Amino acid sequence: MQAPDLPAWAATIVGLLVLAGAATTLIGSVGLLRFKSFYDRVHPPTLGGTLGMALIVAASIVCFSVLRSRLSVHELLIGLFLTATAPVAFMLLARAALSRTQDADQAPAPDDADEMVD
């Protein structure tokens, strides 16, 4: 079975879901470019990527469920793993940046460091 075997109604639904998922992911990426601070930049790609992935996974479920004439849910594992890993990765990046800025705030100023050596 191939995509040409897909009925027109299912191909329309799959196409719309894929386009919506790609557009959502693109909007999240544009948000990454538009915001100024690192902490603001962390949020849009996480949300855009996760929602975009969910729409593309839904398109895959519809496509393969129609082609195989049975419910195809193994794509949900892909969605589960991506939903679990992407936000966690961005959260770890944000925590590392926060720790780095806190360490920089506690470090002595360069003039103070010279005085401490003397």
C-alpha positions in Angstrom: 0.0 0.0 0.0 1.2 3.4 -0.9 0.0 7.0 -0.6 -1.7 6.9 -4.0 -4.1 4.3 -2.5 -5.2 6.9 0.1 -8.8 8.2 -0.5 -9.2 11.9 -1.4 -10.9 12.7 1.9 -8.1 11.1 4.0 -5.4 12.7 1.8 -7.0 16.1 2.4 -7.1 15.5 6.2 -3.5 14.3 6.2 -2.4 17.2 4.1 -4.1 19.8 6.3 -2.7 18.2 9.5 0.9 18.1 8.1 0.6 21.7 6.9 -0.7 22.8 10.2 2.0 21.0 12.1 4.7 22.5 9.8 3.3 26.0 10.2 3.1 25.6 14.0 6.7 24.5 14.2 7.8 27.3 11.9 6.0 29.9 14.1 7.8 28.5 17.1 11.1 28.8 15.2 10.3 32.4 14.3 9.6 33.1 18.0 13.1 31.8 18.7 14.5 34.5 16.4 12.2 37.4 17.6 12.8 37.3 21.3 15.8 39.0 22.8 16.8 37.1 26.0 17.7 33.5 26.3 14.9 32.8 28.7 12.3 34.2 26.4 13.8 32.2 23.5 13.4 28.9 25.3 9.6 28.9 25.3 8.4 29.3 21.7 10.4 26.4 20.1 9.2 24.1 22.9 5.5 24.8 22.4 5.7 25.1 18.6 7.7 22.0 18.2 5.6 19.9 20.6 2.3 21.0 19.0 3.6 20.7 15.5 4.9 17.2 16.2 1.5 16.3 17.7 -0.3 17.4 14.5 2.2 15.6 12.3 1.8 12.4 14.4 -2.0 12.8 14.0 -1.6 13.0 10.3 0.5 9.8 10.3 -2.1 8.0 12.4 -4.9 9.0 10.0 -2.8 8.0 7.0 -1.7 4.6 8.1 -5.0 3.8 9.8 -6.8 4.4 6.5 -4.2 2.5 4.4 -4.2 -0.5 6.7 -7.9 -0.5 7.5 -7.2 -0.7 11.2 -6.2 1.7 13.9 -2.5 2.5 13.8 -1.3 3.8 17.1 2.5 3.0 17.2 3.1 6.6 16.1 1.9 7.6 19.6 5.2 6.2 21.0 7.1 8.6 18.8 4.9 11.4 20.1 5.4 10.3 23.6 9.2 10.2 23.4 9.4 13.6 21.7 6.9 15.2 24.1 9.0 13.8 27.0 12.4 14.8 25.7 12.1 18.2 24.0 10.6 20.1 26.9 13.0 18.4 29.3 16.0 19.4 27.2 14.9 23.0 27.0 14.3 23.0 30.8 17.8 21.7 31.4 19.2 24.4 29.1 17.3 27.1 31.0 18.5 25.7 34.4 22.1 25.7 33.1 21.8 29.3 32.0 20.2 30.3 35.3 23.0 28.6 37.2 25.6 30.3 35.0 24.1 33.8 35.5 23.8 33.2 39.3 27.5 32.1 39.3 28.5 35.2 37.4 26.6 37.4 39.8 28.4 35.9 42.7 31.9 36.0 41.1 34.0 39.0 42.3 34.4 41.9 39.9 37.7 42.1 38.1 38.9 45.0 40.2 38.0 43.1 43.4 39.9 40.0 42.1 43.1 42.0 41.8 42.8 43.3 45.3 42.2 39.8 46.6 45.5 38.6 45.1 47.5 41.4 46.7 
